[in-house]
């Protein structure tokens, strides 16, 4: 791989999309110059109605609009960010590179085509504060680059094998589903937390971000001859989770479970697959890297809207029986009747529940994996599936209290833990060695 790869990022799916070109753009073999505000409306699989400029026109699906001027950019209006999360909202976002529009599920998809290294400079500024420590930014540059290239390799492998990817198993008694980037067709990666948060050049980058990406140019984590599927989440809650407990049942030696603390960490029974040990762990506040309330460190990882949440290391959610029953029916589309119990059936190595039995007066079902559980028990998402359940009766009605740990799936790099390590003087290679044990750094281009 001698040149920097070019990637495609799915930005927005809508019936119509408003875009404003800042500078001159051209398309296909046309010599026409496109600039200013345009509106694209879905007409069908192959053509779109294009409003604006001197005259309206019909454009074909997939035509690439490329910048003529150095520094040209475009704005896409009303991009949804935080899809399905508690802070979901819309904002106008500015992008560099090229753009195309394609049909997807009866709607219109805007796709940004951009070099991987330019993409990373936005991801690093979007996933965390651009003012983060240089070593944390370097570490995140490597894992973001590795993850994306690993996903592209995986997609190409599935296509070459003509293999249907299965991420759902259903019986009368059990429903198991995991959510990975295989949900996307027609582009390499989406722009939201489902993949890696990418908000174009809307988030102001800094010299440190530029330096971090440039200093690690083309460097990835490798497991033998394969690029590592390098995952990350906001806060592991003190124990990192195994890959196969969250996604497909495939083991990666570099995505294993361990305490997010110093090598001499001790004082707990750390087999958190045990219900008793998980309960003890979640009810305590262990001295691990990601257990911090240092606002300066947290601000490195958490953008403004992420800081609306400040109880992610240990948290609590409470529902009445009627609230829980109505919520689960709304989120799953299944009528359990009044829910009488929630029973962890299987926990992962971090204490995250990967199979949960929901017992109702009308229906009983085991659900999993962790994100399906998080989606089913919250109007958006629970912070994680590492929780214990307390049930009591109050004034004749059951109340369920969930005491939880961490924010996200907990696999791979813990962003808050890594920020603490950076603040304590660890360099980016040491941070990566801690979270991706056994992986090697190699330059791919």
C-alpha positions as CSV (number, residue, x, y, z in Angstrom):
1,X,0.0,0.0,0.0
2,X,2.1,2.9,-1.3
3,X,-0.5,5.7,-1.3
4,X,-3.0,7.0,1.3
5,X,-6.3,5.1,0.9
6,X,-9.4,7.1,-0.1
7,X,-12.5,6.2,2.0
8,X,-16.2,6.8,1.8
9,X,-18.2,8.0,4.8
10,X,-22.0,7.8,5.1
11,X,-23.1,11.2,6.5
12,X,-26.9,11.6,6.3
13,X,-29.9,9.5,5.2
14,X,-33.0,11.6,4.5
15,X,-35.8,12.2,1.9
16,X,-34.1,15.4,0.9
17,X,-30.7,16.9,1.7
18,X,-29.6,20.5,1.7
19,X,-26.0,21.2,0.8
20,X,-24.0,24.4,0.3
21,X,-20.8,24.3,-1.7
22,X,-18.1,26.7,-0.5
23,X,-15.9,27.2,-3.6
24,X,-16.1,25.5,-7.0
25,X,-17.0,21.9,-7.5
26,X,-17.4,19.9,-10.7
27,X,-19.0,16.5,-11.4
28,X,-18.5,13.5,-13.8
29,X,-17.1,14.7,-17.2
30,X,-19.1,18.0,-17.0
31,X,-17.3,21.3,-17.2
32,X,-20.1,23.0,-15.2
33,X,-19.1,24.7,-12.0
34,X,-21.2,24.0,-9.0
35,X,-21.3,26.4,-6.1
36,X,-23.7,27.8,-3.5
37,X,-26.7,26.2,-1.9
38,X,-28.5,23.2,-3.4
39,X,-31.3,20.9,-2.4
40,X,-31.3,17.2,-3.5
41,X,-34.5,15.3,-3.5
42,X,-35.0,11.6,-3.8
43,X,-36.8,10.6,-7.1
44,X,-35.8,6.9,-7.4
45,X,-32.9,4.5,-7.5
46,X,-31.0,6.1,-10.3
47,X,-31.9,9.8,-10.4
48,X,-32.3,12.8,-8.1
49,X,-33.9,16.2,-8.4
50,X,-31.4,19.0,-7.9
51,X,-32.7,22.4,-7.0
52,X,-30.7,25.6,-6.9
53,X,-28.3,27.7,-9.0
54,X,-29.3,29.0,-12.3
55,X,-31.5,26.1,-13.2
56,X,-32.7,22.8,-11.7
57,X,-31.4,19.5,-13.1
58,X,-31.6,15.8,-12.7
59,X,-28.5,14.0,-11.4
60,X,-27.7,10.3,-11.5
61,X,-27.1,8.2,-8.5
62,X,-23.4,8.0,-7.4
63,X,-22.1,11.0,-9.4
64,X,-19.1,12.4,-7.5
65,X,-18.9,16.1,-6.9
66,X,-15.2,17.0,-6.6
67,X,-13.6,20.3,-5.4
68,X,-11.8,22.4,-8.0
69,X,-10.4,24.9,-5.6
70,X,-7.8,24.1,-2.9
71,X,-9.6,24.6,0.4
72,X,-13.1,24.2,-1.1
73,X,-15.6,22.6,1.3
74,X,-19.3,21.9,1.6
75,X,-21.9,22.1,4.3
76,X,-24.6,19.5,4.9
77,X,-27.5,20.9,6.9
78,X,-29.4,19.1,9.7
79,X,-27.0,16.1,10.1
80,X,-28.2,13.9,12.9
81,X,-25.6,13.2,15.6
82,X,-25.8,10.9,18.6
83,X,-28.4,8.7,16.8
84,X,-30.4,6.9,19.4
85,X,-28.5,8.3,22.3
86,X,-29.7,10.6,25.1
87,X,-28.1,13.7,23.5
88,X,-29.3,13.1,19.9
89,X,-29.6,16.3,17.9
90,X,-29.1,17.9,14.5
91,X,-26.4,20.3,13.4
92,X,-24.9,21.7,10.2
93,X,-21.6,20.2,9.4
94,X,-18.8,21.2,7.1
95,X,-16.7,18.7,5.1
96,X,-13.6,18.7,2.9
97,X,-13.1,16.3,0.0
98,X,-15.8,15.2,-2.4
99,X,-19.5,14.3,-2.0
100,X,-21.9,11.9,-3.8
101,X,-25.6,11.0,-3.3
102,X,-26.9,7.5,-3.6
103,X,-30.2,5.7,-3.0
104,X,-30.6,3.7,0.2
105,X,-33.8,2.1,1.5
106,X,-36.0,4.5,-0.4
107,X,-34.2,7.6,0.8
108,X,-31.1,9.7,-0.2
109,X,-27.7,9.1,1.3
110,X,-25.0,11.8,1.3
111,X,-21.5,10.2,1.2
112,X,-18.2,12.1,1.8
113,X,-15.2,10.8,-0.1
114,X,-12.0,11.8,1.6
115,X,-8.4,10.6,2.2
116,X,-8.0,8.4,5.2
117,X,-5.5,10.7,6.9
118,X,-7.7,13.7,6.5
119,X,-10.6,11.7,7.8
120,X,-8.6,10.8,10.9
121,X,-7.9,14.4,11.7
122,X,-11.6,14.9,12.0
123,X,-12.3,11.7,13.9
124,X,-9.7,12.5,16.6
125,X,-11.2,15.9,17.1
126,X,-14.8,14.5,17.0
127,X,-14.3,11.5,19.3
128,X,-12.6,13.6,21.9
129,X,-11.4,17.1,22.6
130,X,-8.8,18.4,20.1
131,X,-6.9,19.7,23.2
132,X,-6.2,16.2,24.5
133,X,-2.6,15.2,25.4
134,X,-0.4,14.5,22.5
135,X,0.3,10.9,23.5
136,X,-3.5,10.2,23.8
137,X,-4.0,11.7,20.3
138,X,-1.3,9.6,18.8
139,X,-2.7,6.4,20.4
140,X,-6.2,7.2,19.1
141,X,-4.8,8.0,15.6
142,X,-3.3,4.5,15.5
143,X,-6.4,2.7,16.7
144,X,-8.8,4.7,14.5
145,X,-6.7,4.0,11.4
146,X,-6.3,0.3,12.3
147,X,-10.0,-0.2,13.0
148,X,-11.1,1.4,9.7
149,X,-8.6,-0.6,7.6
150,X,-9.5,-3.8,9.4
151,X,-13.2,-3.2,8.6
152,X,-12.5,-2.6,4.9
153,X,-10.4,-5.8,4.8
154,X,-13.2,-7.7,6.5
155,X,-15.8,-6.3,4.0
156,X,-13.7,-7.2,1.1
157,X,-13.1,-10.7,2.5
158,X,-16.9,-11.3,2.9
159,X,-17.5,-10.1,-0.6
160,X,-14.9,-12.3,-2.1
161,X,-16.3,-15.3,-0.3
162,X,-19.9,-14.3,-1.3
163,X,-20.7,-14.9,2.4
164,X,-23.8,-13.6,4.1
165,X,-22.9,-12.0,7.4
166,X,-25.1,-13.2,10.2
167,X,-25.5,-11.1,13.4
168,X,-28.8,-12.3,14.7
169,X,-30.0,-15.6,16.2
170,X,-33.7,-16.1,17.1
171,X,-35.7,-18.9,18.7
172,X,-38.9,-19.0,20.6
173,X,-37.0,-18.6,23.9
174,X,-34.0,-16.4,22.9
175,X,-33.1,-13.4,20.7
176,X,-29.4,-12.6,20.3
177,X,-28.2,-9.8,18.1
178,X,-25.1,-7.7,17.9
179,X,-24.5,-4.5,16.0
180,X,-21.4,-4.0,13.9
181,X,-20.4,-2.0,10.9
182,X,-21.6,-4.8,8.5
183,X,-25.0,-3.0,8.7
184,X,-23.6,-0.6,6.1
185,X,-23.6,-1.1,2.3
186,X,-22.4,1.4,-0.3
187,X,-19.8,3.1,1.9
188,X,-16.9,2.1,4.2
189,X,-18.0,3.7,7.5
190,X,-20.8,5.8,9.0
191,X,-20.2,9.1,10.7
192,X,-21.8,8.4,14.0
193,X,-20.9,6.5,17.2
194,X,-22.1,3.3,15.6
195,X,-18.7,3.4,13.8
196,X,-16.4,6.3,14.7
197,X,-17.7,9.7,15.4
198,X,-16.8,11.9,12.3
199,X,-18.1,15.5,12.0
200,X,-16.0,16.7,9.1
201,X,-14.1,19.9,9.7
202,X,-16.9,21.2,11.9
203,X,-14.9,20.4,15.0
204,X,-12.0,22.7,15.2
205,X,-8.8,20.7,14.9
206,X,-5.5,21.8,16.5
207,X,-1.8,21.7,15.8
208,X,-1.6,18.8,18.3
209,X,-4.2,16.7,16.3
210,X,-2.3,17.5,13.0
211,X,1.0,16.5,14.7
212,X,-0.5,13.3,16.2
213,X,-1.9,12.1,12.9
214,X,1.2,13.1,10.9
215,X,3.6,11.5,13.5
216,X,1.8,8.2,13.2
217,X,1.2,8.4,9.4
218,X,0.3,5.0,8.1
219,X,1.1,3.2,11.4
220,X,-1.4,0.5,12.4
221,X,-1.6,-2.2,15.0
222,X,-0.9,-5.7,13.6
223,X,-1.7,-9.2,14.8
224,X,0.7,-11.3,12.6
225,X,-0.3,-10.5,9.0
226,X,-3.7,-9.0,9.9
227,X,-4.5,-5.4,10.8
228,X,-6.0,-5.3,14.3
229,X,-9.7,-4.7,14.7
230,X,-8.9,-2.0,17.3
231,X,-12.0,-1.1,19.3
232,X,-12.5,1.6,21.8
233,X,-15.2,2.9,24.2
234,X,-15.7,5.9,26.5
235,X,-15.2,4.1,29.9
236,X,-14.7,0.4,30.6
237,X,-15.8,0.8,34.2
238,X,-12.5,-0.7,35.4
239,X,-12.5,-4.0,33.6
240,X,-11.9,-4.3,29.8
241,X,-14.2,-6.8,28.0
242,X,-13.5,-9.5,25.4
243,X,-14.4,-8.9,21.8
244,X,-16.5,-12.1,21.4
245,X,-18.7,-11.2,24.4
246,X,-19.9,-8.1,22.5
247,X,-19.8,-9.0,18.8
248,X,-19.4,-12.1,16.7
249,X,-18.1,-15.3,18.4
250,X,-14.5,-14.9,17.2
251,X,-11.6,-14.5,19.5
252,X,-8.9,-11.9,19.1
253,X,-5.9,-12.3,21.4
254,X,-5.3,-8.6,21.5
255,X,-8.9,-7.9,22.5
256,X,-9.0,-9.7,25.8
257,X,-10.1,-8.9,29.3
258,X,-8.0,-7.3,32.1
259,X,-8.1,-4.7,34.8
260,X,-7.8,-1.1,33.6
261,X,-5.2,-0.4,36.3
262,X,-1.6,-0.6,37.2
263,X,0.1,-4.1,37.1
264,X,0.1,-4.4,40.9
265,X,-3.7,-3.9,41.1
266,X,-5.3,-6.2,43.7
267,X,-8.0,-6.6,46.3
268,X,-10.9,-7.9,44.3
269,X,-12.2,-11.3,43.1
270,X,-11.9,-10.5,39.4
271,X,-13.9,-13.4,37.9
272,X,-16.7,-11.0,37.0
273,X,-18.6,-13.7,35.2
274,X,-19.7,-14.7,38.7
275,X,-22.8,-12.9,39.8
276,X,-21.5,-12.4,43.4
277,X,-18.2,-11.0,42.2
278,X,-19.8,-8.7,39.6
279,X,-22.2,-7.4,42.3
280,X,-19.2,-6.6,44.6
281,X,-17.2,-5.0,41.8
282,X,-20.0,-2.8,40.6
283,X,-20.9,-1.6,44.1
284,X,-17.3,-0.6,44.8
285,X,-15.1,2.2,43.4
286,X,-11.8,0.4,42.4
287,X,-8.6,2.4,42.0
288,X,-8.3,2.0,38.2
289,X,-7.2,4.4,35.4
290,X,-10.7,5.3,34.3
291,X,-12.0,6.1,37.8
292,X,-11.4,9.8,37.8
293,X,-13.4,13.0,38.4
294,X,-10.6,15.2,37.2
295,X,-12.4,17.7,35.0
296,X,-9.3,18.7,33.0
297,X,-8.7,15.0,32.1
298,X,-12.3,14.3,31.4
299,X,-12.6,17.4,29.1
300,X,-9.9,15.8,26.9
301,X,-12.2,12.9,26.1
302,X,-15.6,14.4,26.5
303,X,-16.9,17.0,24.1
304,X,-19.5,19.5,25.4
305,X,-22.5,17.2,24.8
306,X,-20.7,14.2,26.3
307,X,-20.1,16.2,29.4
308,X,-23.9,16.4,29.9
309,X,-23.3,12.9,31.3
310,X,-21.0,12.9,34.4
311,X,-22.0,9.6,36.2
312,X,-20.6,7.1,33.8
313,X,-18.0,5.3,36.0
314,X,-20.7,4.2,38.4
315,X,-24.4,5.0,37.7
316,X,-28.0,4.2,38.7
317,X,-31.3,3.9,36.8
318,X,-34.6,3.2,38.5
319,X,-38.0,2.1,37.1
320,X,-41.4,1.3,38.5
321,X,-42.8,-2.0,37.3
322,X,-45.3,-0.3,35.0
323,X,-42.6,2.1,33.6
324,X,-40.2,-0.8,32.9
325,X,-43.0,-2.9,31.3
326,X,-44.1,-0.1,29.0
327,X,-40.5,0.8,28.1
328,X,-39.5,-2.8,27.1
329,X,-42.6,-3.2,25.0
330,X,-41.9,0.1,23.3
331,X,-38.2,-0.7,22.6
332,X,-38.6,-4.4,21.7
333,X,-42.0,-4.3,20.1
334,X,-42.9,-7.3,22.3
335,X,-45.7,-7.5,24.8
336,X,-44.3,-9.1,28.0
337,X,-47.3,-8.0,30.1
338,X,-46.2,-6.7,33.5
339,X,-42.5,-7.5,33.9
340,X,-41.9,-9.5,37.1
341,X,-38.1,-10.0,37.0
342,X,-34.9,-9.4,35.1
343,X,-32.4,-12.2,35.5
344,X,-28.8,-12.1,34.3
345,X,-28.1,-15.5,32.5
346,X,-24.6,-14.9,31.4
347,X,-22.0,-12.2,32.1
348,X,-18.8,-11.4,30.2
349,X,-15.4,-11.0,31.8
350,X,-16.0,-7.3,32.6
351,X,-19.3,-8.1,34.3
352,X,-21.3,-6.9,31.3
353,X,-24.5,-8.9,30.9
354,X,-24.5,-10.7,27.5
355,X,-27.7,-12.6,28.1
356,X,-30.6,-11.3,30.1
357,X,-33.8,-13.1,30.8
358,X,-36.9,-10.8,30.8
359,X,-39.7,-12.5,32.7
360,X,-43.2,-11.1,32.2
361,X,-46.8,-12.2,33.0
362,X,-47.4,-12.8,29.2
363,X,-44.0,-13.7,27.9
364,X,-40.4,-14.7,28.9
365,X,-37.4,-14.2,26.6
366,X,-33.7,-14.2,26.9
367,X,-32.1,-11.3,25.0
368,X,-28.5,-10.3,24.1
369,X,-25.9,-9.2,23.4
370,X,-24.9,-6.1,25.3
371,X,-26.2,-3.4,23.0
372,X,-29.5,-5.1,22.5
373,X,-29.9,-5.2,26.3
374,X,-28.9,-1.5,26.6
375,X,-31.4,-0.5,23.8
376,X,-34.2,-2.6,25.4
377,X,-33.9,-1.0,28.9
378,X,-33.6,2.6,28.0
379,X,-35.3,5.3,25.9
380,X,-31.9,5.7,24.2
381,X,-29.2,3.4,25.5
382,X,-28.1,2.4,29.0
383,X,-24.6,3.5,29.6
384,X,-23.5,-0.1,29.5
385,X,-24.7,-3.7,30.2
386,X,-22.4,-4.0,33.3
387,X,-25.2,-3.7,35.8
388,X,-26.8,-5.5,38.8
389,X,-30.5,-5.5,39.4
390,X,-32.2,-4.8,42.8
391,X,-35.9,-5.4,43.1
392,X,-38.2,-4.3,45.9
393,X,-41.8,-3.5,46.5
394,X,-42.9,0.1,47.1
395,X,-46.6,0.8,47.9
396,X,-47.8,-2.4,46.3
397,X,-45.7,-2.0,43.1
398,X,-42.3,-3.5,42.2
399,X,-39.4,-1.1,41.6
400,X,-36.3,-2.1,39.7
401,X,-33.0,-0.4,40.3
402,X,-30.1,-0.9,38.0
403,X,-26.6,-0.1,39.4
404,X,-24.1,0.0,36.6
405,X,-20.5,0.5,35.6
406,X,-18.9,2.2,32.6
407,X,-20.0,3.8,29.4
408,X,-20.0,1.7,26.2
409,X,-19.1,-1.8,25.3
410,X,-15.7,-1.8,27.1
411,X,-13.7,-3.6,24.5
412,X,-10.2,-2.4,23.6
413,X,-9.0,1.1,24.5
414,X,-10.9,2.9,27.3
415,X,-10.7,6.5,26.3
416,X,-10.9,7.9,29.8
417,X,-8.4,5.4,31.1
418,X,-6.1,6.3,28.2
419,X,-6.5,10.0,29.0
420,X,-5.5,9.3,32.6
421,X,-2.5,7.3,31.4
422,X,-1.4,10.2,29.1
423,X,-1.7,12.6,32.0
424,X,0.4,10.3,34.2
425,X,3.3,10.4,31.6
426,X,2.7,7.2,29.6
427,X,3.7,7.5,25.9
428,X,1.3,6.4,23.1
429,X,3.1,3.1,22.6
430,X,2.8,2.2,26.3
431,X,-0.9,3.1,26.2
432,X,-1.4,0.8,23.2
433,X,0.6,-1.9,24.8
434,X,-1.7,-1.7,27.8
435,X,-5.0,-2.0,25.8
436,X,-4.0,-4.2,22.9
437,X,-1.7,-6.8,24.5
438,X,0.5,-8.7,22.0
439,X,-0.2,-6.4,19.0
440,X,2.6,-4.8,17.1
441,X,3.0,-1.4,15.5
442,X,3.8,-1.4,11.8
443,X,3.8,1.1,9.0
444,X,1.4,0.2,6.2
445,X,1.9,3.2,3.9
